[in-house]
Amino acid sequence: MQLSLPKFSWPLVALIILLSIAASLRFFDISSESLWNDELASWVMSDHDSLDSVVKIGVKPDVHPPGYYVLLYYVINHLGDSEWALRFPSAVAGIISVLVIYLIGARLYTYKEGLTAAAILTVSWHAIFYSQEARTNSLLLLSTSVAFYFWFELIKRLEKDGKLSLGPVLGYLTFSIASCYLHYFGLQLIILQLAYGILIFIAAPRTLGRWLIITTAITISYLPWVPSMIEQFSSHKKIWIQEPELFSAILDLFDFAFDDVFWVLCIVVSVYILFTYKSALEIANEQGTGFQFRRIFTSPNILLILWATVPFFASFIQSKVSTPVLIMRNLIIILPPLYLIFARGIWLIKPSKLSILLLSMLVLRMSMMLEGYYNQIQKEQFREVTAYVVQKEGKRITLPMIAFTWDKRYFDYYLSKMGINERISFNAGRKQDVARLQVFLMEKDIKEFWYMTGHRVPDDEFMLYLRSNCEISDEMKFYGANVLRCKYDEIKKLKD
Protein backbone atom coordinates (compact mmCIF):
# COMPACT_ATOMS: atom_id res chain seq x y z
CA MET A 1 0.00 0.00 0.00
CA GLN A 2 1.35 3.40 -0.98
CA LEU A 3 0.40 6.60 0.80
CA SER A 4 -0.90 9.27 -1.56
CA LEU A 5 1.62 11.94 -0.68
CA PRO A 6 2.27 14.31 -3.59
CA LYS A 7 5.70 14.49 -5.17
CA PHE A 8 7.63 17.68 -4.61
CA SER A 9 5.42 20.19 -6.35
CA TRP A 10 2.92 22.90 -5.49
CA PRO A 11 0.46 20.39 -3.93
CA LEU A 12 3.19 19.23 -1.54
CA VAL A 13 4.08 22.83 -0.74
CA ALA A 14 0.39 23.56 -0.14
CA LEU A 15 0.11 20.55 2.19
CA ILE A 16 3.18 21.63 4.17
CA ILE A 17 1.75 25.15 4.47
CA LEU A 18 -1.59 23.77 5.70
CA LEU A 19 0.13 21.58 8.29
CA SER A 20 2.18 24.56 9.47
CA ILE A 21 -0.95 26.69 9.80
CA ALA A 22 -2.75 23.85 11.58
CA ALA A 23 0.12 23.52 14.05
CA SER A 24 0.20 27.26 14.68
CA LEU A 25 -3.55 27.49 15.26
CA ARG A 26 -3.59 24.49 17.58
CA PHE A 27 -0.59 25.42 19.72
CA PHE A 28 -1.19 29.18 19.81
CA ASP A 29 -2.20 30.25 23.33
CA ILE A 30 -2.85 26.61 24.25
CA SER A 31 -2.27 27.34 27.95
CA SER A 32 -3.87 30.77 28.07
CA GLU A 33 -7.18 29.55 29.47
CA SER A 34 -7.98 27.57 32.56
CA LEU A 35 -8.76 23.90 32.41
CA TRP A 36 -12.53 23.66 32.57
CA ASN A 37 -14.78 21.09 34.23
CA ASP A 38 -14.37 18.25 31.71
CA GLU A 39 -10.62 18.74 31.38
CA LEU A 40 -10.18 18.71 35.14
CA ALA A 41 -12.25 15.51 35.18
CA SER A 42 -9.76 14.01 32.71
CA TRP A 43 -6.93 14.96 35.08
CA VAL A 44 -8.70 13.46 38.11
CA MET A 45 -9.40 10.22 36.26
CA SER A 46 -5.80 9.90 35.01
CA ASP A 47 -3.79 11.15 37.99
CA HIS A 48 -3.27 7.88 39.87
CA ASP A 49 -0.33 5.84 41.08
CA SER A 50 -0.87 2.97 38.65
CA LEU A 51 -2.70 2.01 35.48
CA ASP A 52 -4.83 -0.37 37.50
CA SER A 53 -6.03 2.54 39.63
CA VAL A 54 -6.70 4.66 36.53
CA VAL A 55 -9.05 1.99 35.19
CA LYS A 56 -10.70 0.83 38.43
CA ILE A 57 -10.92 4.10 40.36
CA GLY A 58 -10.84 6.71 37.59
CA VAL A 59 -12.62 5.27 34.55
CA LYS A 60 -15.06 2.57 35.65
CA PRO A 61 -17.32 4.92 37.69
CA ASP A 62 -17.54 7.21 34.63
CA VAL A 63 -19.23 6.69 31.24
CA HIS A 64 -16.20 6.39 28.95
CA PRO A 65 -13.83 3.62 27.89
CA PRO A 66 -10.29 3.82 29.30
CA GLY A 67 -8.12 4.52 26.25
CA TYR A 68 -7.71 8.27 26.55
CA TYR A 69 -7.16 8.22 30.30
CA VAL A 70 -4.48 5.55 30.01
CA LEU A 71 -2.70 7.79 27.50
CA LEU A 72 -3.07 10.78 29.81
CA TYR A 73 -1.63 8.74 32.67
CA TYR A 74 1.61 8.37 30.70
CA VAL A 75 1.55 12.04 29.72
CA ILE A 76 1.27 13.06 33.38
CA ASN A 77 4.10 10.74 34.37
CA HIS A 78 6.45 11.87 31.59
CA LEU A 79 5.46 15.44 30.66
CA GLY A 80 3.71 16.60 33.82
CA ASP A 81 0.17 17.79 34.45
CA SER A 82 0.33 21.43 33.37
CA GLU A 83 -2.38 22.76 31.06
CA TRP A 84 0.10 22.57 28.19
CA ALA A 85 1.05 18.96 28.90
CA LEU A 86 -2.54 17.76 29.36
CA ARG A 87 -3.63 19.40 26.09
CA PHE A 88 -0.53 18.37 24.12
CA PRO A 89 -1.86 14.98 22.82
CA SER A 90 -5.03 16.65 21.53
CA ALA A 91 -3.05 19.32 19.68
CA VAL A 92 -0.78 16.76 18.02
CA ALA A 93 -3.77 14.62 17.05
CA GLY A 94 -5.48 17.66 15.54
CA ILE A 95 -2.45 18.43 13.37
CA ILE A 96 -2.05 14.85 12.17
CA SER A 97 -5.78 14.73 11.36
CA VAL A 98 -5.20 17.42 8.73
CA LEU A 99 -2.64 15.16 7.05
CA VAL A 100 -4.91 12.12 7.30
CA ILE A 101 -7.92 13.84 5.73
CA TYR A 102 -5.65 14.88 2.86
CA LEU A 103 -4.54 11.26 2.42
CA ILE A 104 -8.14 10.04 2.42
CA GLY A 105 -9.21 12.66 -0.13
CA ALA A 106 -6.23 11.91 -2.38
CA ARG A 107 -6.87 8.17 -2.08
CA LEU A 108 -10.58 8.42 -2.84
CA TYR A 109 -10.32 11.13 -5.51
CA THR A 110 -7.37 13.43 -6.28
CA TYR A 111 -4.99 15.74 -4.45
CA LYS A 112 -7.43 18.63 -5.07
CA GLU A 113 -10.13 17.06 -2.92
CA GLY A 114 -7.52 16.12 -0.33
CA LEU A 115 -6.11 19.63 -0.08
CA THR A 116 -9.58 21.18 -0.04
CA ALA A 117 -10.79 19.01 2.84
CA ALA A 118 -7.49 19.56 4.67
CA ALA A 119 -7.85 23.33 4.28
CA ILE A 120 -11.36 23.28 5.77
CA LEU A 121 -10.27 21.11 8.69
CA THR A 122 -7.27 23.37 9.28
CA VAL A 123 -9.45 26.39 10.05
CA SER A 124 -12.44 24.57 11.52
CA TRP A 125 -13.44 26.34 14.76
CA HIS A 126 -14.48 23.16 16.55
CA ALA A 127 -11.56 21.11 15.28
CA ILE A 128 -9.22 23.72 16.77
CA PHE A 129 -11.24 23.93 20.00
CA TYR A 130 -11.02 20.19 20.62
CA SER A 131 -7.35 20.23 19.66
CA GLN A 132 -6.82 22.57 22.63
CA GLU A 133 -8.83 20.55 25.10
CA ALA A 134 -7.71 17.75 27.40
CA ARG A 135 -10.48 15.42 26.26
CA THR A 136 -10.70 12.48 23.91
CA ASN A 137 -12.44 14.18 20.96
CA SER A 138 -9.38 15.22 18.95
CA LEU A 139 -7.79 11.78 19.28
CA LEU A 140 -11.12 10.21 18.33
CA LEU A 141 -11.17 12.31 15.16
CA LEU A 142 -7.68 11.07 14.29
CA SER A 143 -8.17 7.41 15.13
CA THR A 144 -11.49 7.03 13.28
CA SER A 145 -10.08 8.85 10.24
CA VAL A 146 -7.05 6.57 10.04
CA ALA A 147 -9.28 3.55 10.66
CA PHE A 148 -11.45 4.58 7.69
CA TYR A 149 -8.37 4.96 5.48
CA PHE A 150 -7.29 1.38 6.18
CA TRP A 151 -10.88 0.08 6.14
CA PHE A 152 -11.35 1.49 2.64
CA GLU A 153 -8.09 -0.18 1.54
CA LEU A 154 -9.27 -3.52 2.90
CA ILE A 155 -12.72 -3.24 1.36
CA LYS A 156 -11.35 -2.32 -2.07
CA ARG A 157 -8.75 -5.10 -2.06
CA LEU A 158 -11.28 -7.70 -0.98
CA GLU A 159 -13.75 -6.42 -3.56
CA LYS A 160 -11.07 -6.61 -6.27
CA ASP A 161 -9.50 -10.03 -5.72
CA GLY A 162 -10.59 -11.29 -2.31
CA LYS A 163 -7.07 -11.01 -0.89
CA LEU A 164 -5.63 -9.15 2.09
CA SER A 165 -2.31 -7.42 2.69
CA LEU A 166 -0.58 -7.34 6.07
CA GLY A 167 -0.10 -3.54 6.16
CA PRO A 168 -3.76 -2.53 5.81
CA VAL A 169 -4.84 -5.35 8.15
CA LEU A 170 -2.47 -4.27 10.92
CA GLY A 171 -3.31 -0.61 10.32
CA TYR A 172 -7.04 -1.21 10.55
CA LEU A 173 -6.77 -3.47 13.60
CA THR A 174 -4.62 -0.93 15.43
CA PHE A 175 -6.74 2.14 14.80
CA SER A 176 -10.14 0.46 14.97
CA ILE A 177 -9.27 -0.99 18.38
CA ALA A 178 -7.94 2.41 19.44
CA SER A 179 -11.20 4.03 18.32
CA CYS A 180 -13.24 1.54 20.34
CA TYR A 181 -11.22 2.15 23.49
CA LEU A 182 -11.19 5.94 23.06
CA HIS A 183 -14.94 6.58 22.94
CA TYR A 184 -18.22 4.72 22.57
CA PHE A 185 -18.93 6.69 19.40
CA GLY A 186 -15.70 5.23 18.06
CA LEU A 187 -17.01 1.79 18.99
CA GLN A 188 -20.27 2.58 17.19
CA LEU A 189 -18.47 3.58 13.99
CA ILE A 190 -16.25 0.48 13.98
CA ILE A 191 -19.28 -1.78 14.54
CA LEU A 192 -20.96 -0.11 11.56
CA GLN A 193 -17.85 -0.65 9.42
CA LEU A 194 -17.59 -4.32 10.37
CA ALA A 195 -21.30 -4.89 9.77
CA TYR A 196 -21.08 -3.17 6.39
CA GLY A 197 -18.21 -5.44 5.39
CA ILE A 198 -20.29 -8.47 6.29
CA LEU A 199 -23.22 -7.12 4.27
CA ILE A 200 -21.33 -6.49 1.05
CA PHE A 201 -19.36 -9.76 1.15
CA ILE A 202 -22.16 -12.02 2.30
CA ALA A 203 -22.55 -13.46 -1.20
CA ALA A 204 -18.81 -14.30 -1.44
CA PRO A 205 -18.13 -16.92 1.28
CA ARG A 206 -14.34 -17.01 0.92
CA THR A 207 -14.01 -13.23 1.05
CA LEU A 208 -16.53 -13.07 3.88
CA GLY A 209 -14.43 -15.55 5.83
CA ARG A 210 -11.40 -13.29 5.60
CA TRP A 211 -13.47 -10.31 6.74
CA LEU A 212 -14.86 -12.30 9.66
CA ILE A 213 -11.31 -13.00 10.83
CA ILE A 214 -10.74 -9.25 11.12
CA THR A 215 -14.12 -8.81 12.83
CA THR A 216 -13.32 -11.59 15.30
CA ALA A 217 -9.91 -10.12 16.14
CA ILE A 218 -11.43 -6.72 16.95
CA THR A 219 -14.23 -8.33 18.96
CA ILE A 220 -11.83 -10.40 21.05
CA SER A 221 -9.67 -7.34 21.72
CA TYR A 222 -12.67 -5.51 23.16
CA LEU A 223 -14.17 -8.34 25.21
CA PRO A 224 -12.17 -7.51 28.38
CA TRP A 225 -13.90 -4.13 28.59
CA VAL A 226 -17.44 -5.33 27.84
CA PRO A 227 -18.42 -6.13 31.48
CA SER A 228 -17.27 -2.67 32.58
CA MET A 229 -19.13 -1.07 29.68
CA ILE A 230 -22.35 -2.84 30.67
CA GLU A 231 -21.87 -1.77 34.28
CA GLN A 232 -21.34 1.85 33.21
CA PHE A 233 -24.46 1.89 31.06
CA SER A 234 -26.63 0.30 33.75
CA SER A 235 -25.47 2.69 36.48
CA HIS A 236 -25.75 5.92 34.45
CA LYS A 237 -29.39 5.98 33.39
CA LYS A 238 -29.89 9.66 34.19
CA ILE A 239 -28.14 11.88 31.68
CA TRP A 240 -28.01 15.63 31.08
CA ILE A 241 -28.25 15.46 27.27
CA GLN A 242 -31.61 16.66 25.94
CA GLU A 243 -33.69 14.65 23.48
CA PRO A 244 -33.02 16.13 20.02
CA GLU A 245 -35.36 17.34 17.30
CA LEU A 246 -34.33 16.26 13.81
CA PHE A 247 -34.35 19.60 11.98
CA SER A 248 -32.58 21.42 14.82
CA ALA A 249 -30.02 18.62 15.06
CA ILE A 250 -29.25 18.87 11.33
CA LEU A 251 -28.85 22.64 11.59
CA ASP A 252 -26.58 22.19 14.62
CA LEU A 253 -24.50 19.66 12.71
CA PHE A 254 -23.87 22.01 9.79
CA ASP A 255 -23.11 24.81 12.22
CA PHE A 256 -20.71 22.51 14.06
CA ALA A 257 -18.97 21.53 10.83
CA PHE A 258 -18.94 24.81 8.90
CA ASP A 259 -19.31 27.48 11.64
CA ASP A 260 -21.88 29.64 9.79
CA VAL A 261 -24.98 27.58 9.07
CA PHE A 262 -27.14 30.17 7.32
CA TRP A 263 -25.20 30.40 4.06
CA VAL A 264 -23.10 27.23 4.21
CA LEU A 265 -26.21 25.08 4.58
CA CYS A 266 -27.48 26.17 1.15
CA ILE A 267 -24.12 25.49 -0.49
CA VAL A 268 -23.62 22.12 1.19
CA VAL A 269 -27.11 20.91 0.28
CA SER A 270 -26.57 21.96 -3.34
CA VAL A 271 -23.16 20.32 -3.45
CA TYR A 272 -24.57 17.19 -1.84
CA ILE A 273 -27.20 16.94 -4.59
CA LEU A 274 -24.55 17.34 -7.28
CA PHE A 275 -22.36 14.80 -5.52
CA THR A 276 -25.16 12.23 -5.29
CA TYR A 277 -26.24 12.88 -8.89
CA LYS A 278 -22.75 12.25 -10.22
CA SER A 279 -22.50 9.09 -8.13
CA ALA A 280 -25.80 7.85 -9.59
CA LEU A 281 -24.55 8.51 -13.13
CA GLU A 282 -21.37 6.55 -12.47
CA ILE A 283 -23.39 3.62 -11.15
CA ALA A 284 -25.70 3.75 -14.18
CA ASN A 285 -22.72 3.64 -16.54
CA GLU A 286 -21.27 0.67 -14.68
CA GLN A 287 -24.52 -1.21 -15.21
CA GLY A 288 -23.89 -1.10 -18.92
CA THR A 289 -21.02 -3.54 -18.47
CA GLY A 290 -22.82 -5.71 -15.97
CA PHE A 291 -24.43 -4.82 -12.67
CA GLN A 292 -22.07 -5.42 -9.74
CA PHE A 293 -23.48 -4.86 -6.29
CA ARG A 294 -20.14 -4.62 -4.51
CA ARG A 295 -18.66 -2.13 -6.98
CA ILE A 296 -21.56 0.22 -6.36
CA PHE A 297 -21.55 -0.04 -2.58
CA THR A 298 -17.79 0.19 -2.22
CA SER A 299 -17.50 3.33 -4.36
CA PRO A 300 -16.00 6.37 -2.61
CA ASN A 301 -19.16 8.42 -3.12
CA ILE A 302 -21.45 5.92 -1.43
CA LEU A 303 -19.03 5.19 1.42
CA LEU A 304 -18.58 8.87 2.26
CA ILE A 305 -22.32 9.47 2.24
CA LEU A 306 -22.83 6.53 4.59
CA TRP A 307 -19.99 7.66 6.87
CA ALA A 308 -21.52 11.13 7.08
CA THR A 309 -25.13 10.06 7.65
CA VAL A 310 -25.41 6.66 9.36
CA PRO A 311 -23.70 7.61 12.67
CA PHE A 312 -25.82 10.75 12.85
CA PHE A 313 -29.14 8.99 12.29
CA ALA A 314 -28.15 6.03 14.46
CA SER A 315 -27.42 8.43 17.32
CA PHE A 316 -30.63 10.34 16.66
CA ILE A 317 -32.72 7.15 16.78
CA GLN A 318 -30.98 5.98 19.96
CA SER A 319 -31.65 9.38 21.53
CA LYS A 320 -35.34 9.05 20.70
CA VAL A 321 -35.96 5.45 21.75
CA SER A 322 -33.41 5.00 24.52
CA THR A 323 -30.74 7.27 26.05
CA PRO A 324 -30.04 10.73 24.55
CA VAL A 325 -26.48 10.72 23.16
CA LEU A 326 -26.71 13.17 20.26
CA ILE A 327 -24.40 16.07 21.10
CA MET A 328 -22.18 17.68 18.50
CA ARG A 329 -18.81 16.89 20.05
CA ASN A 330 -19.60 13.18 19.78
CA LEU A 331 -20.21 13.71 16.06
CA ILE A 332 -16.66 14.91 15.48
CA ILE A 333 -16.22 11.49 13.82
CA ILE A 334 -18.24 12.67 10.81
CA LEU A 335 -16.38 15.91 10.16
CA PRO A 336 -14.01 14.20 7.67
CA PRO A 337 -16.74 12.82 5.38
CA LEU A 338 -18.65 16.12 5.49
CA TYR A 339 -15.52 18.01 4.46
CA LEU A 340 -14.65 15.43 1.81
CA ILE A 341 -18.17 15.50 0.39
CA PHE A 342 -17.98 19.27 0.28
CA ALA A 343 -14.53 19.12 -1.33
CA ARG A 344 -15.67 16.66 -3.96
CA GLY A 345 -18.80 18.68 -4.67
CA ILE A 346 -16.82 21.90 -5.02
CA TRP A 347 -14.65 20.42 -7.77
CA LEU A 348 -17.69 19.04 -9.59
CA ILE A 349 -18.93 22.60 -10.09
CA LYS A 350 -17.98 24.13 -13.41
CA PRO A 351 -16.26 26.39 -14.29
CA SER A 352 -13.39 25.69 -11.91
CA LYS A 353 -13.06 29.42 -11.18
CA LEU A 354 -16.44 29.25 -9.47
CA SER A 355 -15.24 26.29 -7.40
CA ILE A 356 -12.20 28.24 -6.27
CA LEU A 357 -14.38 31.26 -5.44
CA LEU A 358 -16.80 29.22 -3.31
CA LEU A 359 -13.97 27.44 -1.53
CA SER A 360 -12.18 30.73 -0.86
CA MET A 361 -15.38 32.23 0.55
CA LEU A 362 -15.84 29.26 2.89
CA VAL A 363 -12.26 29.16 4.16
CA LEU A 364 -12.16 32.95 4.56
CA ARG A 365 -15.42 32.96 6.51
CA MET A 366 -14.26 30.13 8.77
CA SER A 367 -10.92 31.90 9.30
CA MET A 368 -12.71 35.10 10.30
CA MET A 369 -14.66 33.16 12.92
CA LEU A 370 -11.37 32.25 14.60
CA GLU A 371 -10.81 35.85 15.71
CA GLY A 372 -13.64 35.42 18.19
CA TYR A 373 -12.22 32.08 19.29
CA TYR A 374 -8.89 33.55 20.37
CA ASN A 375 -10.27 36.84 21.70
CA GLN A 376 -13.11 35.48 23.81
CA ILE A 377 -13.14 33.31 26.92
CA GLN A 378 -14.15 29.77 25.97
CA LYS A 379 -13.48 27.77 29.13
CA GLU A 380 -14.76 28.03 32.69
CA GLN A 381 -12.35 30.02 34.85
CA PHE A 382 -11.39 27.68 37.68
CA ARG A 383 -7.85 29.08 37.61
CA GLU A 384 -9.01 32.69 37.86
CA VAL A 385 -11.27 31.97 40.85
CA THR A 386 -8.39 30.27 42.66
CA ALA A 387 -6.01 33.11 41.77
CA TYR A 388 -8.51 35.65 43.13
CA VAL A 389 -8.59 33.93 46.52
CA VAL A 390 -4.79 33.67 46.58
CA GLN A 391 -4.46 37.33 45.65
CA LYS A 392 -6.73 38.32 48.53
CA GLU A 393 -5.19 36.01 51.12
CA GLY A 394 -1.59 35.56 50.08
CA LYS A 395 0.42 32.36 50.03
CA ARG A 396 -1.09 31.16 53.30
CA ILE A 397 -4.85 31.01 53.14
CA THR A 398 -6.31 31.30 56.62
CA LEU A 399 -10.02 31.07 55.80
CA PRO A 400 -11.68 27.72 55.02
CA MET A 401 -12.64 27.18 51.38
CA ILE A 402 -15.91 25.50 50.47
CA ALA A 403 -16.68 24.73 46.83
CA PHE A 404 -19.50 23.64 44.62
CA THR A 405 -18.24 21.68 41.65
CA TRP A 406 -18.33 18.05 40.60
CA ASP A 407 -15.13 17.30 42.48
CA LYS A 408 -13.38 19.53 45.01
CA ARG A 409 -10.04 18.44 43.54
CA TYR A 410 -10.77 20.69 40.55
CA PHE A 411 -9.93 23.73 42.68
CA ASP A 412 -7.25 21.77 44.55
CA TYR A 413 -5.46 21.34 41.21
CA TYR A 414 -4.94 25.09 40.89
CA LEU A 415 -4.23 25.59 44.60
CA SER A 416 -1.38 23.11 44.19
CA LYS A 417 -0.14 24.79 40.99
CA MET A 418 -0.02 28.13 42.82
CA GLY A 419 2.03 26.70 45.66
CA ILE A 420 -0.77 26.75 48.22
CA ASN A 421 -0.84 24.00 50.85
CA GLU A 422 -4.46 24.51 51.89
CA ARG A 423 -7.23 22.59 50.15
CA ILE A 424 -11.00 22.78 49.67
CA SER A 425 -12.77 21.57 52.82
CA PHE A 426 -15.76 20.01 51.07
CA ASN A 427 -18.35 20.43 48.30
CA ALA A 428 -21.73 22.00 49.08
CA GLY A 429 -24.40 23.66 46.98
CA ARG A 430 -27.51 21.50 46.99
CA LYS A 431 -30.41 22.29 49.31
CA GLN A 432 -29.63 19.14 51.34
CA ASP A 433 -26.10 20.49 51.91
CA VAL A 434 -27.38 23.33 54.11
CA ALA A 435 -27.45 21.15 57.23
CA ARG A 436 -23.96 19.85 56.46
CA LEU A 437 -22.65 23.40 56.14
CA GLN A 438 -24.30 24.40 59.43
CA VAL A 439 -22.64 21.52 61.27
CA PHE A 440 -19.24 22.34 59.79
CA LEU A 441 -19.45 26.02 60.74
CA MET A 442 -20.66 25.29 64.26
CA GLU A 443 -18.17 22.52 65.05
CA LYS A 444 -15.20 24.46 63.71
CA ASP A 445 -16.52 27.79 65.02
CA ILE A 446 -16.03 29.30 61.59
CA LYS A 447 -16.61 33.05 61.44
CA GLU A 448 -15.66 33.59 57.80
CA PHE A 449 -15.03 31.43 54.72
CA TRP A 450 -14.62 31.46 50.95
CA TYR A 451 -17.33 29.93 48.76
CA MET A 452 -16.15 28.98 45.26
CA THR A 453 -18.25 27.57 42.42
CA GLY A 454 -17.27 26.15 39.07
CA HIS A 455 -19.46 24.68 36.32
CA ARG A 456 -22.29 23.91 38.75
CA VAL A 457 -24.92 26.43 39.91
CA PRO A 458 -25.95 26.14 43.58
CA ASP A 459 -29.59 25.49 44.41
CA ASP A 460 -31.70 28.55 45.18
CA GLU A 461 -32.37 27.24 48.70
CA PHE A 462 -28.64 26.96 49.41
CA MET A 463 -27.89 30.48 48.19
CA LEU A 464 -30.86 31.83 50.13
CA TYR A 465 -29.37 30.35 53.29
CA LEU A 466 -25.97 31.91 52.57
CA ARG A 467 -27.29 35.35 51.81
CA SER A 468 -29.73 35.26 54.73
CA ASN A 469 -27.17 34.21 57.34
CA CYS A 470 -23.98 35.70 56.02
CA GLU A 471 -22.64 39.09 55.08
CA ILE A 472 -21.13 38.82 51.60
CA SER A 473 -18.05 40.97 52.02
CA ASP A 474 -16.52 40.12 48.65
CA GLU A 475 -17.99 38.68 45.48
CA MET A 476 -16.50 38.21 42.03
CA LYS A 477 -18.09 36.57 39.01
CA PHE A 478 -16.02 34.83 36.35
CA TYR A 479 -16.91 32.89 33.23
CA GLY A 480 -18.63 29.72 34.46
CA ALA A 481 -17.26 30.20 37.97
CA ASN A 482 -17.78 32.51 40.95
CA VAL A 483 -16.30 33.26 44.36
CA LEU A 484 -17.81 34.80 47.51
CA ARG A 485 -16.30 35.75 50.86
CA CYS A 486 -18.92 34.96 53.47
CA LYS A 487 -18.89 36.39 56.99
CA TYR A 488 -21.45 35.39 59.57
CA ASP A 489 -23.72 38.29 60.51
CA GLU A 490 -23.78 38.24 64.33
CA ILE A 491 -27.15 40.02 64.52
CA LYS A 492 -28.74 37.42 62.25
CA LYS A 493 -27.20 34.63 64.30
CA LEU A 494 -28.73 36.03 67.48
CA LYS A 495 -32.14 36.30 65.81
CA ASP A 496 -31.89 32.67 64.74
Residue pairs with C-beta under 8 A, 6 or more apart in sequence:
1 153
1 165
1 167
1 168
3 103
4 103
4 106
4 107
4 111
4 114
5 12
5 15
5 103
5 106
6 12
6 15
6 106
6 111
11 111
11 115
14 115
15 99
15 102
15 115
15 118
18 98
18 102
18 115
18 118
18 119
18 122
19 95
19 98
19 99
21 122
21 123
22 94
22 95
22 98
22 121
22 122
23 95
25 122
25 123
25 128
25 370
26 91
26 94
26 95
26 128
26 131
26 132
27 91
28 374
29 374
30 83
30 84
30 87
30 88
30 91
30 132
31 82
31 83
31 84
31 87
33 83
33 377
33 378
33 379
33 381
34 83
34 379
34 380
34 381
34 382
34 383
34 384
34 414
35 43
35 83
35 86
35 134
35 379
35 382
35 383
35 413
36 379
36 380
36 382
36 455
36 480
37 380
37 382
37 405
37 406
37 410
37 454
37 455
37 480
38 133
38 135
39 86
39 87
39 133
39 134
39 135
39 379
40 382
40 407
40 409
40 410
40 413
41 62
41 406
41 407
41 410
42 68
42 69
42 72
42 86
42 134
42 135
43 72
43 76
43 81
43 86
43 134
43 413
44 58
44 407
44 409
44 410
45 54
45 58
45 59
45 62
45 69
45 72
46 54
46 58
46 69
46 70
46 72
46 73
46 75
46 76
47 73
47 76
47 81
48 54
48 57
48 58
48 73
51 70
51 73
54 66
54 69
54 70
54 73
55 66
55 69
55 70
58 69
59 65
59 66
59 69
59 228
60 228
60 231
60 232
62 232
63 232
63 233
63 236
64 136
64 183
64 184
64 232
65 180
65 181
65 182
65 183
65 184
65 187
65 225
65 229
66 181
66 225
67 136
67 178
67 180
67 181
67 182
67 183
68 135
68 136
68 139
68 182
68 183
71 89
71 139
72 86
72 89
72 134
75 85
75 86
75 88
75 89
76 85
76 86
79 85
79 88
81 413
82 417
83 134
86 134
87 132
87 133
87 134
89 138
89 139
90 130
90 131
90 132
90 133
90 134
90 135
90 137
90 138
90 139
91 131
91 132
91 138
93 131
93 138
93 139
93 141
93 142
94 127
94 128
94 130
94 131
94 138
94 141
94 142
95 131
96 142
97 121
97 127
97 138
97 141
97 142
97 145
97 336
98 118
98 121
98 122
99 118
100 142
100 145
100 146
100 149
100 336
101 114
101 117
101 118
101 121
101 145
101 336
101 339
101 340
102 111
102 114
102 115
102 117
102 118
103 114
103 149
104 114
104 117
104 145
104 148
104 149
104 152
104 336
104 340
105 111
105 113
105 114
105 115
105 116
105 117
105 118
105 340
105 343
106 113
106 114
107 114
107 149
107 152
107 153
108 152
108 300
108 304
108 340
108 344
109 300
109 343
109 344
109 347
110 347
112 343
112 347
113 340
113 343
113 344
113 347
114 343
116 339
116 342
116 343
116 346
116 347
116 359
117 336
117 339
117 340
117 342
117 343
119 359
119 363
120 258
120 339
120 342
120 343
120 362
120 363
120 366
121 127
121 335
121 336
121 339
123 363
123 366
123 367
123 370
124 257
124 259
124 335
124 339
124 366
125 259
125 366
125 369
125 370
125 373
126 256
126 257
126 259
126 328
126 329
126 332
126 335
127 138
127 141
127 332
127 335
128 370
128 373
129 373
129 378
130 137
130 138
130 141
130 329
130 332
131 138
136 182
136 183
137 183
137 329
137 332
138 332
139 182
140 179
140 182
140 183
140 185
140 186
140 332
140 333
141 332
141 333
141 335
141 336
143 175
143 178
143 179
143 182
143 186
144 175
144 179
144 186
144 189
144 333
144 336
145 336
146 171
146 175
147 172
147 175
147 176
147 178
147 179
147 189
147 190
147 193
148 193
148 307
148 336
149 171
150 168
150 171
150 172
150 175
150 176
151 172
151 176
151 193
151 197
152 300
152 303
153 165
153 168
153 171
153 172
154 164
154 168
154 169
154 172
154 197
154 211
154 214
155 197
155 200
155 298
155 303
156 298
157 163
157 164
157 165
157 168
158 164
158 197
158 201
158 207
158 210
158 211
159 200
159 294
159 295
159 298
162 204
162 206
162 207
162 210
163 210
164 210
169 214
172 214
173 214
173 217
173 218
173 221
176 190
176 193
176 218
177 218
177 221
177 222
178 186
179 186
179 187
179 189
179 190
180 186
180 187
180 190
180 218
180 221
180 222
181 222
181 225
183 330
184 229
185 311
185 315
185 325
185 330
185 331
185 333
186 333
187 222
188 311
188 314
188 315
189 311
189 333
190 218
192 310
192 311
192 314
194 211
194 214
194 215
194 218
196 306
197 211
197 214
197 215
198 208
198 211
198 212
198 215
200 293
200 294
200 297
200 298
201 207
201 208
201 211
201 294
202 208
203 293
204 294
233 323
237 323
239 323
239 324
239 325
241 319
241 324
241 325
241 326
241 327
242 324
243 319
243 320
243 324
244 316
244 319
244 320
244 324
244 326
246 316
249 312
249 316
249 326
251 261
251 265
252 328
253 312
253 328
253 331
253 334
254 261
254 264
254 265
254 268
255 261
256 328
256 331
257 335
257 338
257 339
258 264
258 265
258 268
258 342
258 362
258 366
259 365
259 366
259 369
260 365
260 366
260 369
263 365
264 362
264 365
267 342
267 358
267 362
268 338
268 341
268 342
268 345
270 345
271 341
271 342
271 345
271 346
271 348
271 349
272 341
272 345
274 345
274 348
274 349
275 301
275 305
275 341
275 344
275 345
275 348
276 301
276 305
278 301
278 348
279 299
279 301
279 302
279 305
282 299
282 301
283 296
283 299
286 292
286 295
286 296
296 302
301 344
304 337
304 340
304 341
304 344
305 337
305 341
307 334
307 336
307 337
308 334
308 337
308 338
308 341
311 331
311 333
311 334
312 326
312 331
312 334
315 325
315 326
315 330
315 331
316 326
318 325
318 326
319 325
319 326
342 362
346 355
346 358
346 359
347 355
349 355
349 358
377 479
379 479
379 480
380 454
380 455
380 478
380 479
380 480
380 481
381 454
381 478
381 479
381 480
381 481
382 405
382 410
382 411
382 413
382 414
382 454
382 481
383 414
383 417
384 478
384 481
385 411
385 452
385 453
385 454
385 476
385 478
385 481
385 482
385 483
386 411
386 414
386 415
386 418
386 452
387 414
387 418
388 476
388 478
388 483
389 397
389 401
389 450
389 452
389 483
390 397
390 415
390 418
390 420
392 474
392 485
393 399
395 419
395 420
396 420
396 421
396 422
397 420
397 422
397 450
399 448
399 449
399 450
399 485
400 425
400 444
400 446
400 449
400 450
401 411
401 422
401 423
401 424
401 425
401 449
401 450
401 452
402 424
402 425
402 426
402 427
402 428
402 437
402 440
402 449
402 450
402 451
402 452
403 410
403 411
403 424
403 426
403 427
403 428
403 451
403 452
403 453
403 454
404 427
404 428
404 429
404 451
404 452
404 453
404 454
404 456
404 458
405 411
405 427
405 452
405 453
405 454
405 455
405 456
406 455
406 456
407 427
408 423
408 424
408 425
408 426
408 427
409 424
410 454
411 424
411 452
411 454
412 423
412 424
415 422
415 423
415 424
424 452
425 440
426 436
426 440
427 433
428 436
428 437
428 462
429 453
429 456
429 457
429 458
429 459
429 462
430 458
430 459
430 462
431 459
431 460
431 461
431 462
433 462
434 461
434 462
434 465
437 465
440 446
441 449
441 488
446 488
447 487
447 488
448 473
448 485
448 486
448 487
448 488
449 485
449 486
450 483
450 484
450 485
450 486
451 466
451 483
451 484
451 485
451 486
452 481
452 482
452 483
452 484
453 481
453 482
453 483
454 480
454 481
455 480
455 481
466 472
466 484
466 486
468 492
469 488
469 489
469 492
469 493
469 496
470 486
470 487
470 488
470 489
471 486
471 487
471 488
471 489
472 484
472 485
472 486
472 487
473 485
473 486
473 487
474 483
474 484
474 485
475 482
475 483
475 484
475 485
476 482
476 483
